[in-house]
Amino acid sequence: MISTNIQAACQILNNNDLVAIPTETVYGLAANALNEKAVLKIFTLKKRPAYNPLIIHIGAIEDLDKWAKNIPEKAYLLAKTFWPGPLTLVLEKKAMVPNIITAGKNTVGIRMPNHPVTLSLL
């Protein structure tokens, strides 16, 4: 189904299924980042190797603290300058971030895409 229905997309994500989301550069598959089974679906569908980490997308700079810790002031400055937009910050992850997303690393890539539909969803 092709749609910009945010409520329908939220329901799909809450049911641990995938949706395609637009960014300013490409369309990508999205899952509930906190659900390892849903995230695994992305790896399986794309035949993506487990050593290749995913990026967590956020809808507001204030959400950065949810996923990362020990965030340097320079990261906030970059975010305030370039977000929303095609900038991914790689930061120390919080324990709640599933290892499947980060390929077992202690860092996580975080980005705030510049697309109104995706920002509304996030």
PDB file as gemmi writes it, atoms N, CA and C in Angstrom:
CRYST1    1.000    1.000    1.000  90.00  90.00  90.00 P 1                      
ATOM      1  N   MET A   1       0.842  -1.167   0.000  1.00  0.00           N  
ATOM      2  CA  MET A   1       0.000   0.000   0.000  1.00  0.00           C  
ATOM      3  C   MET A   1       0.895   1.241   0.000  1.00  0.00           C  
ATOM      4  N   ILE A   2       0.639   2.162  -0.883  1.00  0.00           N  
ATOM      5  CA  ILE A   2       1.371   3.426  -0.914  1.00  0.00           C  
ATOM      6  C   ILE A   2       0.473   4.479  -0.281  1.00  0.00           C  
ATOM      7  N   SER A   3       1.038   5.175   0.710  1.00  0.00           N  
ATOM      8  CA  SER A   3       0.214   6.128   1.443  1.00  0.00           C  
ATOM      9  C   SER A   3       1.097   7.092   2.220  1.00  0.00           C  
ATOM     10  N   THR A   4       0.524   8.216   2.575  1.00  0.00           N  
ATOM     11  CA  THR A   4       1.176   9.127   3.509  1.00  0.00           C  
ATOM     12  C   THR A   4       0.389   9.168   4.815  1.00  0.00           C  
ATOM     13  N   ASN A   5      -0.401   8.131   5.069  1.00  0.00           N  
ATOM     14  CA  ASN A   5      -1.217   8.034   6.270  1.00  0.00           C  
ATOM     15  C   ASN A   5      -0.318   7.712   7.460  1.00  0.00           C  
ATOM     16  N   ILE A   6      -0.033   8.720   8.265  1.00  0.00           N  
ATOM     17  CA  ILE A   6       0.890   8.568   9.393  1.00  0.00           C  
ATOM     18  C   ILE A   6       0.336   7.595  10.427  1.00  0.00           C  
ATOM     19  N   GLN A   7      -0.969   7.669  10.696  1.00  0.00           N  
ATOM     20  CA  GLN A   7      -1.564   6.759  11.677  1.00  0.00           C  
ATOM     21  C   GLN A   7      -1.426   5.309  11.246  1.00  0.00           C  
ATOM     22  N   ALA A   8      -1.648   5.025   9.963  1.00  0.00           N  
ATOM     23  CA  ALA A   8      -1.500   3.665   9.456  1.00  0.00           C  
ATOM     24  C   ALA A   8      -0.051   3.198   9.585  1.00  0.00           C  
ATOM     25  N   ALA A   9       0.883   4.074   9.260  1.00  0.00           N  
ATOM     26  CA  ALA A   9       2.307   3.717   9.378  1.00  0.00           C  
ATOM     27  C   ALA A   9       2.684   3.449  10.828  1.00  0.00           C  
ATOM     28  N   CYS A  10       2.179   4.262  11.749  1.00  0.00           N  
ATOM     29  CA  CYS A  10       2.451   4.047  13.179  1.00  0.00           C  
ATOM     30  C   CYS A  10       1.915   2.694  13.635  1.00  0.00           C  
ATOM     31  N   GLN A  11       0.716   2.354  13.168  1.00  0.00           N  
ATOM     32  CA  GLN A  11       0.134   1.071  13.550  1.00  0.00           C  
ATOM     33  C   GLN A  11       0.981  -0.083  13.015  1.00  0.00           C  
ATOM     34  N   ILE A  12       1.438   0.045  11.788  1.00  0.00           N  
ATOM     35  CA  ILE A  12       2.289  -0.993  11.200  1.00  0.00           C  
ATOM     36  C   ILE A  12       3.571  -1.142  12.025  1.00  0.00           C  
ATOM     37  N   LEU A  13       4.207  -0.024  12.364  1.00  0.00           N  
ATOM     38  CA  LEU A  13       5.435  -0.071  13.164  1.00  0.00           C  
ATOM     39  C   LEU A  13       5.169  -0.640  14.557  1.00  0.00           C  
ATOM     40  N   ASN A  14       4.045  -0.275  15.159  1.00  0.00           N  
ATOM     41  CA  ASN A  14       3.702  -0.798  16.486  1.00  0.00           C  
ATOM     42  C   ASN A  14       3.392  -2.291  16.458  1.00  0.00           C  
ATOM     43  N   ASN A  15       3.039  -2.808  15.272  1.00  0.00           N  
ATOM     44  CA  ASN A  15       2.824  -4.246  15.094  1.00  0.00           C  
ATOM     45  C   ASN A  15       4.114  -4.958  14.695  1.00  0.00           C  
ATOM     46  N   ASN A  16       5.229  -4.251  14.805  1.00  0.00           N  
ATOM     47  CA  ASN A  16       6.558  -4.795  14.525  1.00  0.00           C  
ATOM     48  C   ASN A  16       6.756  -5.218  13.073  1.00  0.00           C  
ATOM     49  N   ASP A  17       6.086  -4.476  12.187  1.00  0.00           N  
ATOM     50  CA  ASP A  17       6.301  -4.661  10.767  1.00  0.00           C  
ATOM     51  C   ASP A  17       7.072  -3.472  10.223  1.00  0.00           C  
ATOM     52  N   LEU A  18       7.345  -3.486   8.935  1.00  0.00           N  
ATOM     53  CA  LEU A  18       8.187  -2.477   8.302  1.00  0.00           C  
ATOM     54  C   LEU A  18       7.373  -1.514   7.451  1.00  0.00           C  
ATOM     55  N   VAL A  19       7.869  -0.304   7.330  1.00  0.00           N  
ATOM     56  CA  VAL A  19       7.328   0.682   6.395  1.00  0.00           C  
ATOM     57  C   VAL A  19       8.500   1.276   5.623  1.00  0.00           C  
ATOM     58  N   ALA A  20       8.198   1.778   4.440  1.00  0.00           N  
ATOM     59  CA  ALA A  20       9.198   2.517   3.662  1.00  0.00           C  
ATOM     60  C   ALA A  20       8.999   3.990   3.963  1.00  0.00           C  
ATOM     61  N   ILE A  21      10.106   4.683   4.217  1.00  0.00           N  
ATOM     62  CA  ILE A  21      10.031   6.105   4.537  1.00  0.00           C  
ATOM     63  C   ILE A  21      10.944   6.902   3.608  1.00  0.00           C  
ATOM     64  N   PRO A  22      10.499   8.106   3.251  1.00  0.00           N  
ATOM     65  CA  PRO A  22      11.361   8.956   2.429  1.00  0.00           C  
ATOM     66  C   PRO A  22      12.297   9.786   3.304  1.00  0.00           C  
ATOM     67  N   THR A  23      13.489  10.021   2.810  1.00  0.00           N  
ATOM     68  CA  THR A  23      14.395  11.002   3.408  1.00  0.00           C  
ATOM     69  C   THR A  23      14.688  12.021   2.310  1.00  0.00           C  
ATOM     70  N   GLU A  24      15.604  12.922   2.559  1.00  0.00           N  
ATOM     71  CA  GLU A  24      15.929  13.897   1.526  1.00  0.00           C  
ATOM     72  C   GLU A  24      16.767  13.285   0.412  1.00  0.00           C  
ATOM     73  N   THR A  25      17.263  12.074   0.591  1.00  0.00           N  
ATOM     74  CA  THR A  25      18.122  11.462  -0.426  1.00  0.00           C  
ATOM     75  C   THR A  25      17.555  10.165  -0.999  1.00  0.00           C  
ATOM     76  N   VAL A  26      16.962   9.308  -0.180  1.00  0.00           N  
ATOM     77  CA  VAL A  26      16.487   7.995  -0.623  1.00  0.00           C  
ATOM     78  C   VAL A  26      15.246   7.588   0.176  1.00  0.00           C  
ATOM     79  N   TYR A  27      14.635   6.492  -0.258  1.00  0.00           N  
ATOM     80  CA  TYR A  27      13.627   5.824   0.555  1.00  0.00           C  
ATOM     81  C   TYR A  27      14.338   4.708   1.312  1.00  0.00           C  
ATOM     82  N   GLY A  28      13.892   4.451   2.521  1.00  0.00           N  
ATOM     83  CA  GLY A  28      14.499   3.395   3.303  1.00  0.00           C  
ATOM     84  C   GLY A  28      13.443   2.613   4.050  1.00  0.00           C  
ATOM     85  N   LEU A  29      13.826   1.449   4.519  1.00  0.00           N  
ATOM     86  CA  LEU A  29      12.924   0.641   5.341  1.00  0.00           C  
ATOM     87  C   LEU A  29      13.069   1.060   6.792  1.00  0.00           C  
ATOM     88  N   ALA A  30      11.934   1.133   7.477  1.00  0.00           N  
ATOM     89  CA  ALA A  30      11.943   1.536   8.884  1.00  0.00           C  
ATOM     90  C   ALA A  30      11.246   0.477   9.723  1.00  0.00           C  
ATOM     91  N   ALA A  31      11.744   0.348  10.946  1.00  0.00           N  
ATOM     92  CA  ALA A  31      11.169  -0.569  11.930  1.00  0.00           C  
ATOM     93  C   ALA A  31      11.220   0.117  13.283  1.00  0.00           C  
ATOM     94  N   ASN A  32      10.518  -0.430  14.232  1.00  0.00           N  
ATOM     95  CA  ASN A  32      10.618   0.018  15.613  1.00  0.00           C  
ATOM     96  C   ASN A  32      12.025  -0.341  16.087  1.00  0.00           C  
ATOM     97  N   ALA A  33      12.843   0.648  16.340  1.00  0.00           N  
ATOM     98  CA  ALA A  33      14.252   0.419  16.680  1.00  0.00           C  
ATOM     99  C   ALA A  33      14.427  -0.346  17.986  1.00  0.00           C  
ATOM    100  N   LEU A  34      13.424  -0.355  18.824  1.00  0.00           N  
ATOM    101  CA  LEU A  34      13.531  -1.061  20.103  1.00  0.00           C  
ATOM    102  C   LEU A  34      13.093  -2.522  20.022  1.00  0.00           C  
ATOM    103  N   ASN A  35      12.612  -2.949  18.860  1.00  0.00           N  
ATOM    104  CA  ASN A  35      12.149  -4.318  18.700  1.00  0.00           C  
ATOM    105  C   ASN A  35      13.104  -5.087  17.799  1.00  0.00           C  
ATOM    106  N   GLU A  36      13.867  -5.975  18.404  1.00  0.00           N  
ATOM    107  CA  GLU A  36      14.892  -6.698  17.648  1.00  0.00           C  
ATOM    108  C   GLU A  36      14.307  -7.554  16.529  1.00  0.00           C  
ATOM    109  N   LYS A  37      13.133  -8.145  16.737  1.00  0.00           N  
ATOM    110  CA  LYS A  37      12.514  -8.959  15.687  1.00  0.00           C  
ATOM    111  C   LYS A  37      12.155  -8.102  14.479  1.00  0.00           C  
ATOM    112  N   ALA A  38      11.644  -6.905  14.734  1.00  0.00           N  
ATOM    113  CA  ALA A  38      11.305  -6.000  13.634  1.00  0.00           C  
ATOM    114  C   ALA A  38      12.568  -5.557  12.901  1.00  0.00           C  
ATOM    115  N   VAL A  39      13.606  -5.220  13.640  1.00  0.00           N  
ATOM    116  CA  VAL A  39      14.871  -4.795  13.030  1.00  0.00           C  
ATOM    117  C   VAL A  39      15.476  -5.932  12.215  1.00  0.00           C  
ATOM    118  N   LEU A  40      15.371  -7.148  12.726  1.00  0.00           N  
ATOM    119  CA  LEU A  40      15.893  -8.316  12.007  1.00  0.00           C  
ATOM    120  C   LEU A  40      15.221  -8.457  10.643  1.00  0.00           C  
ATOM    121  N   LYS A  41      13.951  -8.060  10.553  1.00  0.00           N  
ATOM    122  CA  LYS A  41      13.246  -8.120   9.268  1.00  0.00           C  
ATOM    123  C   LYS A  41      13.944  -7.251   8.220  1.00  0.00           C  
ATOM    124  N   ILE A  42      14.480  -6.118   8.634  1.00  0.00           N  
ATOM    125  CA  ILE A  42      15.202  -5.254   7.689  1.00  0.00           C  
ATOM    126  C   ILE A  42      16.438  -5.975   7.172  1.00  0.00           C  
ATOM    127  N   PHE A  43      17.213  -6.549   8.089  1.00  0.00           N  
ATOM    128  CA  PHE A  43      18.419  -7.267   7.678  1.00  0.00           C  
ATOM    129  C   PHE A  43      18.079  -8.427   6.742  1.00  0.00           C  
ATOM    130  N   THR A  44      17.019  -9.159   7.069  1.00  0.00           N  
ATOM    131  CA  THR A  44      16.626 -10.314   6.267  1.00  0.00           C  
ATOM    132  C   THR A  44      16.137  -9.897   4.893  1.00  0.00           C  
ATOM    133  N   LEU A  45      15.233  -8.941   4.846  1.00  0.00           N  
ATOM    134  CA  LEU A  45      14.649  -8.509   3.581  1.00  0.00           C  
ATOM    135  C   LEU A  45      15.699  -7.919   2.646  1.00  0.00           C  
ATOM    136  N   LYS A  46      16.612  -7.130   3.193  1.00  0.00           N  
ATOM    137  CA  LYS A  46      17.629  -6.478   2.371  1.00  0.00           C  
ATOM    138  C   LYS A  46      18.863  -7.349   2.150  1.00  0.00           C  
ATOM    139  N   LYS A  47      18.882  -8.510   2.829  1.00  0.00           N  
ATOM    140  CA  LYS A  47      20.069  -9.380   2.797  1.00  0.00           C  
ATOM    141  C   LYS A  47      21.293  -8.586   3.240  1.00  0.00           C  
ATOM    142  N   ARG A  48      21.086  -7.778   4.257  1.00  0.00           N  
ATOM    143  CA  ARG A  48      22.121  -6.909   4.799  1.00  0.00           C  
ATOM    144  C   ARG A  48      22.957  -7.709   5.795  1.00  0.00           C  
ATOM    145  N   PRO A  49      24.265  -7.659   5.692  1.00  0.00           N  
ATOM    146  CA  PRO A  49      25.102  -8.407   6.642  1.00  0.00           C  
ATOM    147  C   PRO A  49      24.989  -7.840   8.058  1.00  0.00           C  
ATOM    148  N   ALA A  50      25.041  -8.713   9.045  1.00  0.00           N  
ATOM    149  CA  ALA A  50      24.875  -8.327  10.450  1.00  0.00           C  
ATOM    150  C   ALA A  50      25.979  -7.375  10.919  1.00  0.00           C  
ATOM    151  N   TYR A  51      27.111  -7.346  10.228  1.00  0.00           N  
ATOM    152  CA  TYR A  51      28.202  -6.456  10.642  1.00  0.00           C  
ATOM    153  C   TYR A  51      28.015  -5.021  10.132  1.00  0.00           C  
ATOM    154  N   ASN A  52      26.949  -4.776   9.383  1.00  0.00           N  
ATOM    155  CA  ASN A  52      26.680  -3.459   8.792  1.00  0.00           C  
ATOM    156  C   ASN A  52      25.575  -2.769   9.601  1.00  0.00           C  
ATOM    157  N   PRO A  53      25.931  -1.861  10.509  1.00  0.00           N  
ATOM    158  CA  PRO A  53      24.931  -1.277  11.412  1.00  0.00           C  
ATOM    159  C   PRO A  53      23.900  -0.405  10.697  1.00  0.00           C  
ATOM    160  N   LEU A  54      22.776  -0.232  11.358  1.00  0.00           N  
ATOM    161  CA  LEU A  54      21.707   0.638  10.872  1.00  0.00           C  
ATOM    162  C   LEU A  54      21.806   2.005  11.538  1.00  0.00           C  
ATOM    163  N   ILE A  55      21.057   2.957  10.999  1.00  0.00           N  
ATOM    164  CA  ILE A  55      20.971   4.302  11.563  1.00  0.00           C  
ATOM    165  C   ILE A  55      19.615   4.435  12.247  1.00  0.00           C  
ATOM    166  N   ILE A  56      19.595   5.072  13.391  1.00  0.00           N  
ATOM    167  CA  ILE A  56      18.341   5.405  14.048  1.00  0.00           C  
ATOM    168  C   ILE A  56      17.956   6.809  13.608  1.00  0.00           C  
ATOM    169  N   HIS A  57      16.717   6.960  13.143  1.00  0.00           N  
ATOM    170  CA  HIS A  57      16.208   8.265  12.733  1.00  0.00           C  
ATOM    171  C   HIS A  57      15.377   8.850  13.862  1.00  0.00           C  
ATOM    172  N   ILE A  58      15.533  10.142  14.085  1.00  0.00           N  
ATOM    173  CA  ILE A  58      14.772  10.834  15.122  1.00  0.00           C  
ATOM    174  C   ILE A  58      14.040  12.017  14.518  1.00  0.00           C  
ATOM    175  N   GLY A  59      13.013  12.496  15.233  1.00  0.00           N  
ATOM    176  CA  GLY A  59      12.199  13.574  14.712  1.00  0.00           C  
ATOM    177  C   GLY A  59      12.481  14.929  15.315  1.00  0.00           C  
ATOM    178  N   ALA A  60      13.333  14.959  16.353  1.00  0.00           N  
ATOM    179  CA  ALA A  60      13.668  16.229  17.016  1.00  0.00           C  
ATOM    180  C   ALA A  60      15.033  16.090  17.673  1.00  0.00           C  
ATOM    181  N   ILE A  61      15.764  17.188  17.740  1.00  0.00           N  
ATOM    182  CA  ILE A  61      17.087  17.165  18.371  1.00  0.00           C  
ATOM    183  C   ILE A  61      16.996  16.681  19.813  1.00  0.00           C  
ATOM    184  N   GLU A  62      15.896  17.018  20.475  1.00  0.00           N  
ATOM    185  CA  GLU A  62      15.720  16.600  21.872  1.00  0.00           C  
ATOM    186  C   GLU A  62      15.691  15.086  22.024  1.00  0.00           C  
ATOM    187  N   ASP A  63      15.398  14.357  20.952  1.00  0.00           N  
ATOM    188  CA  ASP A  63      15.366  12.897  21.002  1.00  0.00           C  
ATOM    189  C   ASP A  63      16.761  12.277  21.015  1.00  0.00           C  
ATOM    190  N   LEU A  64      17.768  13.065  20.755  1.00  0.00           N  
ATOM    191  CA  LEU A  64      19.148  12.564  20.746  1.00  0.00           C  
ATOM    192  C   LEU A  64      19.507  11.906  22.067  1.00  0.00           C  
ATOM    193  N   ASP A  65      19.079  12.517  23.169  1.00  0.00           N  
ATOM    194  CA  ASP A  65      19.385  11.982  24.504  1.00  0.00           C  
ATOM    195  C   ASP A  65      18.739  10.631  24.772  1.00  0.00           C  
ATOM    196  N   LYS A  66      17.704  10.288  24.019  1.00  0.00           N  
ATOM    197  CA  LYS A  66      17.028   8.997  24.225  1.00  0.00           C  
ATOM    198  C   LYS A  66      17.931   7.841  23.806  1.00  0.00           C  
ATOM    199  N   TRP A  67      18.723   8.060  22.781  1.00  0.00           N  
ATOM    200  CA  TRP A  67      19.491   6.978  22.169  1.00  0.00           C  
ATOM    201  C   TRP A  67      20.985   7.012  22.464  1.00  0.00           C  
ATOM    202  N   ALA A  68      21.509   8.182  22.804  1.00  0.00           N  
ATOM    203  CA  ALA A  68      22.958   8.331  22.986  1.00  0.00           C  
ATOM    204  C   ALA A  68      23.274   8.919  24.349  1.00  0.00           C  
ATOM    205  N   LYS A  69      24.510   8.683  24.793  1.00  0.00           N  
ATOM    206  CA  LYS A  69      24.965   9.254  26.067  1.00  0.00           C  
ATOM    207  C   LYS A  69      26.321   9.901  25.859  1.00  0.00           C  
ATOM    208  N   ASN A  70      26.721  10.686  26.845  1.00  0.00           N  
ATOM    209  CA  ASN A  70      28.008  11.390  26.777  1.00  0.00           C  
ATOM    210  C   ASN A  70      28.138  12.177  25.469  1.00  0.00           C  
ATOM    211  N   ILE A  71      27.077  12.868  25.134  1.00  0.00           N  
ATOM    212  CA  ILE A  71      27.010  13.598  23.864  1.00  0.00           C  
ATOM    213  C   ILE A  71      27.813  14.899  23.991  1.00  0.00           C  
ATOM    214  N   PRO A  72      28.839  15.063  23.166  1.00  0.00           N  
ATOM    215  CA  PRO A  72      29.632  16.294  23.248  1.00  0.00           C  
ATOM    216  C   PRO A  72      28.857  17.504  22.725  1.00  0.00           C  
ATOM    217  N   GLU A  73      29.207  18.667  23.231  1.00  0.00           N  
ATOM    218  CA  GLU A  73      28.549  19.903  22.795  1.00  0.00           C  
ATOM    219  C   GLU A  73      28.689  20.119  21.288  1.00  0.00           C  
ATOM    220  N   LYS A  74      29.810  19.674  20.726  1.00  0.00           N  
ATOM    221  CA  LYS A  74      30.010  19.823  19.280  1.00  0.00           C  
ATOM    222  C   LYS A  74      28.947  19.050  18.493  1.00  0.00           C  
ATOM    223  N   ALA A  75      28.501  17.917  19.033  1.00  0.00           N  
ATOM    224  CA  ALA A  75      27.456  17.138  18.363  1.00  0.00           C  
ATOM    225  C   ALA A  75      26.152  17.924  18.337  1.00  0.00           C  
ATOM    226  N   TYR A  76      25.826  18.573  19.460  1.00  0.00           N  
ATOM    227  CA  TYR A  76      24.618  19.401  19.492  1.00  0.00           C  
ATOM    228  C   TYR A  76      24.732  20.572  18.511  1.00  0.00           C  
ATOM    229  N   LEU A  77      25.890  21.164  18.436  1.00  0.00           N  
ATOM    230  CA  LEU A  77      26.110  22.275  17.514  1.00  0.00           C  
ATOM    231  C   LEU A  77      25.933  21.813  16.067  1.00  0.00           C  
ATOM    232  N   LEU A  78      26.484  20.655  15.735  1.00  0.00           N  
ATOM    233  CA  LEU A  78      26.311  20.108  14.386  1.00  0.00           C  
ATOM    234  C   LEU A  78      24.842  19.827  14.098  1.00  0.00           C  
ATOM    235  N   ALA A  79      24.159  19.226  15.082  1.00  0.00           N  
ATOM    236  CA  ALA A  79      22.741  18.907  14.896  1.00  0.00           C  
ATOM    237  C   ALA A  79      21.921  20.171  14.685  1.00  0.00           C  
ATOM    238  N   LYS A  80      22.166  21.180  15.496  1.00  0.00           N  
ATOM    239  CA  LYS A  80      21.409  22.427  15.376  1.00  0.00           C  
ATOM    240  C   LYS A  80      21.691  23.132  14.050  1.00  0.00           C  
ATOM    241  N   THR A  81      22.885  22.933  13.514  1.00  0.00           N  
ATOM    242  CA  THR A  81      23.275  23.581  12.264  1.00  0.00           C  
ATOM    243  C   THR A  81      22.758  22.829  11.033  1.00  0.00           C  
ATOM    244  N   PHE A  82      22.819  21.494  11.056  1.00  0.00           N  
ATOM    245  CA  PHE A  82      22.567  20.717   9.842  1.00  0.00           C  
ATOM    246  C   PHE A  82      21.304  19.859   9.860  1.00  0.00           C  
ATOM    247  N   TRP A  83      20.618  19.754  10.987  1.00  0.00           N  
ATOM    248  CA  TRP A  83      19.392  18.961  11.036  1.00  0.00           C  
ATOM    249  C   TRP A  83      18.182  19.848  10.936  1.00  0.00           C  
ATOM    250  N   PRO A  84      17.119  19.400  10.348  1.00  0.00           N  
ATOM    251  CA  PRO A  84      17.054  18.133   9.632  1.00  0.00           C  
ATOM    252  C   PRO A  84      17.884  18.197   8.350  1.00  0.00           C  
ATOM    253  N   GLY A  85      18.448  17.057   8.016  1.00  0.00           N  
ATOM    254  CA  GLY A  85      19.285  16.983   6.827  1.00  0.00           C  
ATOM    255  C   GLY A  85      20.169  15.765   6.822  1.00  0.00           C  
ATOM    256  N   PRO A  86      20.958  15.580   5.772  1.00  0.00           N  
ATOM    257  CA  PRO A  86      21.736  14.358   5.563  1.00  0.00           C  
ATOM    258  C   PRO A  86      23.029  14.307   6.376  1.00  0.00           C  
ATOM    259  N   LEU A  87      22.908  14.471   7.685  1.00  0.00           N  
ATOM    260  CA  LEU A  87      24.061  14.355   8.576  1.00  0.00           C  
ATOM    261  C   LEU A  87      23.773  13.244   9.576  1.00  0.00           C  
ATOM    262  N   THR A  88      24.670  12.275   9.665  1.00  0.00           N  
ATOM    263  CA  THR A  88      24.561  11.215  10.659  1.00  0.00           C  
ATOM    264  C   THR A  88      25.629  11.438  11.713  1.00  0.00           C  
ATOM    265  N   LEU A  89      25.188  11.501  12.969  1.00  0.00           N  
ATOM    266  CA  LEU A  89      26.125  11.597  14.088  1.00  0.00           C  
ATOM    267  C   LEU A  89      26.369  10.199  14.632  1.00  0.00           C  
ATOM    268  N   VAL A  90      27.617   9.862  14.860  1.00  0.00           N  
ATOM    269  CA  VAL A  90      27.963   8.579  15.469  1.00  0.00           C  
ATOM    270  C   VAL A  90      28.387   8.872  16.896  1.00  0.00           C  
ATOM    271  N   LEU A  91      27.583   8.359  17.832  1.00  0.00           N  
ATOM    272  CA  LEU A  91      27.748   8.686  19.248  1.00  0.00           C  
ATOM    273  C   LEU A  91      27.735   7.420  20.093  1.00  0.00           C  
ATOM    274  N   GLU A  92      28.154   7.570  21.342  1.00  0.00           N  
ATOM    275  CA  GLU A  92      28.119   6.447  22.272  1.00  0.00           C  
ATOM    276  C   GLU A  92      26.664   6.083  22.545  1.00  0.00           C  
ATOM    277  N   LYS A  93      26.332   4.811  22.363  1.00  0.00           N  
ATOM    278  CA  LYS A  93      24.938   4.406  22.497  1.00  0.00           C  
ATOM    279  C   LYS A  93      24.555   4.167  23.949  1.00  0.00           C  
ATOM    280  N   LYS A  94      23.258   4.336  24.213  1.00  0.00           N  
ATOM    281  CA  LYS A  94      22.711   3.965  25.508  1.00  0.00           C  
ATOM    282  C   LYS A  94      22.471   2.461  25.511  1.00  0.00           C  
ATOM    283  N   ALA A  95      22.396   1.876  26.698  1.00  0.00           N  
ATOM    284  CA  ALA A  95      22.245   0.427  26.830  1.00  0.00           C  
ATOM    285  C   ALA A  95      20.960  -0.087  26.190  1.00  0.00           C  
ATOM    286  N   MET A  96      19.929   0.734  26.116  1.00  0.00           N  
ATOM    287  CA  MET A  96      18.648   0.309  25.553  1.00  0.00           C  
ATOM    288  C   MET A  96      18.686   0.076  24.047  1.00  0.00           C  
ATOM    289  N   VAL A  97      19.711   0.577  23.358  1.00  0.00           N  
ATOM    290  CA  VAL A  97      19.825   0.400  21.903  1.00  0.00           C  
ATOM    291  C   VAL A  97      20.228  -1.044  21.622  1.00  0.00           C  
ATOM    292  N   PRO A  98      19.385  -1.777  20.901  1.00  0.00           N  
ATOM    293  CA  PRO A  98      19.704  -3.184  20.623  1.00  0.00           C  
ATOM    294  C   PRO A  98      21.014  -3.337  19.849  1.00  0.00           C  
ATOM    295  N   ASN A  99      21.770  -4.348  20.222  1.00  0.00           N  
ATOM    296  CA  ASN A  99      23.049  -4.608  19.555  1.00  0.00           C  
ATOM    297  C   ASN A  99      22.893  -4.913  18.078  1.00  0.00           C  
ATOM    298  N   ILE A 100      21.741  -5.453  17.686  1.00  0.00           N  
ATOM    299  CA  ILE A 100      21.526  -5.755  16.271  1.00  0.00           C  
ATOM    300  C   ILE A 100      21.608  -4.489  15.420  1.00  0.00           C  
ATOM    301  N   ILE A 101      21.170  -3.364  15.965  1.00  0.00           N  
ATOM    302  CA  ILE A 101      21.228  -2.098  15.222  1.00  0.00           C  
ATOM    303  C   ILE A 101      22.656  -1.632  15.040  1.00  0.00           C  
ATOM    304  N   THR A 102      23.481  -1.806  16.053  1.00  0.00           N  
ATOM    305  CA  THR A 102      24.843  -1.267  16.043  1.00  0.00           C  
ATOM    306  C   THR A 102      25.910  -2.278  15.649  1.00  0.00           C  
ATOM    307  N   ALA A 103      25.485  -3.463  15.246  1.00  0.00           N  
ATOM    308  CA  ALA A 103      26.424  -4.543  14.912  1.00  0.00           C  
ATOM    309  C   ALA A 103      27.350  -4.833  16.093  1.00  0.00           C  
ATOM    310  N   GLY A 104      26.800  -4.698  17.308  1.00  0.00           N  
ATOM    311  CA  GLY A 104      27.563  -5.002  18.511  1.00  0.00           C  
ATOM    312  C   GLY A 104      28.531  -3.921  18.943  1.00  0.00           C  
ATOM    313  N   LYS A 105      28.553  -2.814  18.233  1.00  0.00           N  
ATOM    314  CA  LYS A 105      29.470  -1.725  18.592  1.00  0.00           C  
ATOM    315  C   LYS A 105      28.885  -0.909  19.744  1.00  0.00           C  
ATOM    316  N   ASN A 106      29.721  -0.113  20.397  1.00  0.00           N  
ATOM    317  CA  ASN A 106      29.234   0.726  21.498  1.00  0.00           C  
ATOM    318  C   ASN A 106      28.809   2.113  21.005  1.00  0.00           C  
ATOM    319  N   THR A 107      28.745   2.272  19.693  1.00  0.00           N  
ATOM    320  CA  THR A 107      28.298   3.543  19.105  1.00  0.00           C  
ATOM    321  C   THR A 107      27.060   3.298  18.249  1.00  0.00           C  
ATOM    322  N   VAL A 108      26.318   4.388  18.017  1.00  0.00           N  
ATOM    323  CA  VAL A 108      25.118   4.314  17.191  1.00  0.00           C  
ATOM    324  C   VAL A 108      25.074   5.529  16.265  1.00  0.00           C  
ATOM    325  N   GLY A 109      24.640   5.299  15.036  1.00  0.00           N  
ATOM    326  CA  GLY A 109      24.440   6.384  14.090  1.00  0.00           C  
ATOM    327  C   GLY A 109      23.035   6.948  14.263  1.00  0.00           C  
ATOM    328  N   ILE A 110      22.939   8.258  14.371  1.00  0.00           N  
ATOM    329  CA  ILE A 110      21.648   8.915  14.571  1.00  0.00           C  
ATOM    330  C   ILE A 110      21.520  10.053  13.557  1.00  0.00           C  
ATOM    331  N   ARG A 111      20.324  10.163  13.003  1.00  0.00           N  
ATOM    332  CA  ARG A 111      20.092  11.151  11.952  1.00  0.00           C  
ATOM    333  C   ARG A 111      18.670  11.691  12.056  1.00  0.00           C  
ATOM    334  N   MET A 112      18.485  12.936  11.673  1.00  0.00           N  
ATOM    335  CA  MET A 112      17.144  13.514  11.582  1.00  0.00           C  
ATOM    336  C   MET A 112      16.917  13.905  10.122  1.00  0.00           C  
ATOM    337  N   PRO A 113      16.152  13.076   9.395  1.00  0.00           N  
ATOM    338  CA  PRO A 113      15.967  13.325   7.967  1.00  0.00           C  
ATOM    339  C   PRO A 113      15.118  14.548   7.687  1.00  0.00           C  
ATOM    340  N   ASN A 114      15.339  15.145   6.542  1.00  0.00           N  
ATOM    341  CA  ASN A 114      14.615  16.356   6.156  1.00  0.00           C  
ATOM    342  C   ASN A 114      13.514  16.019   5.162  1.00  0.00           C  
ATOM    343  N   HIS A 115      12.478  15.376   5.662  1.00  0.00           N  
ATOM    344  CA  HIS A 115      11.309  15.095   4.824  1.00  0.00           C  
ATOM    345  C   HIS A 115      10.080  15.216   5.717  1.00  0.00           C  
ATOM    346  N   PRO A 116       9.106  16.035   5.309  1.00  0.00           N  
ATOM    347  CA  PRO A 116       7.963  16.308   6.199  1.00  0.00           C  
ATOM    348  C   PRO A 116       7.158  15.069   6.584  1.00  0.00           C  
ATOM    349  N   VAL A 117       6.991  14.121   5.683  1.00  0.00           N  
ATOM    350  CA  VAL A 117       6.229  12.913   6.011  1.00  0.00           C  
ATOM    351  C   VAL A 117       6.968  12.100   7.068  1.00  0.00           C  
ATOM    352  N   THR A 118       8.252  11.893   6.867  1.00  0.00           N  
ATOM    353  CA  THR A 118       9.044  11.106   7.814  1.00  0.00           C  
ATOM    354  C   THR A 118       9.149  11.816   9.158  1.00  0.00           C  
ATOM    355  N   LEU A 119       9.364  13.116   9.161  1.00  0.00           N  
ATOM    356  CA  LEU A 119       9.428  13.852  10.422  1.00  0.00           C  
ATOM    357  C   LEU A 119       8.107  13.744  11.180  1.00  0.00           C  
ATOM    358  N   SER A 120       7.015  13.771  10.457  1.00  0.00           N  
ATOM    359  CA  SER A 120       5.704  13.621  11.102  1.00  0.00           C  
ATOM    360  C   SER A 120       5.563  12.235  11.714  1.00  0.00           C  
ATOM    361  N   LEU A 121       6.044  11.233  11.028  1.00  0.00           N  
ATOM    362  CA  LEU A 121       5.995   9.860  11.536  1.00  0.00           C  
ATOM    363  C   LEU A 121       6.873   9.703  12.767  1.00  0.00           C  
ATOM    364  N   LEU A 122       8.058  10.289  12.716  1.00  0.00           N  
ATOM    365  CA  LEU A 122       8.986  10.145  13.835  1.00  0.00           C  
ATOM    366  C   LEU A 122       8.473  10.898  15.055  1.00  0.00           C  
TER     367      LEU A 122                                                      
END                                                                             
